[in-house]
Amino acid sequence: MSGAEIDNPSAAAMYETDAAIHHLGIEIVSVDEGSATVAMTVTDTMVNGYAVCHGGLVFTLADTAMAYASNSLGSRALAASASIEFLRPAYADQRIIATATSPHVGQRTSYWDVAVTNPNGDTVAIFRGRTKVFDG
């Protein structure tokens, strides 16, 4: 999806200057108000010494889903904290998908749950993050 195809003005504006996702090949699958789905194909350069996707890259994918979901609400938000539980490995050539939704959206602070899944629909990781609205 290109920036012009993203139907959310805040997310579309972020996408244009988000160098990290372009470098990693992260694709914006969908952005709706309060949710987002992003995907990434694990490349040979993303695997660790055990031939599985580096956990930091799985975290980055989940964090990206949270970023687009939290900014879809019209305010500028940044991550304040996050944690992840790795449940199973992802491998080279797999397309992994992260979907973010919120159990709580406040005026300044929101919480986000992100599920990262593999092509079979199995959960690779679960991520919980907190974002804060900022004015700058």
Beta strands, then each sheet from edge to edge (+ up, - down):
strand 1: 27-32
strand 2: 35-41
strand 3: 77-86
strand 4: 95-105
strand 5: 109-117
strand 6: 123-133
sheet 1: 1+ 2- 4+ 5- 6+ 3-
end
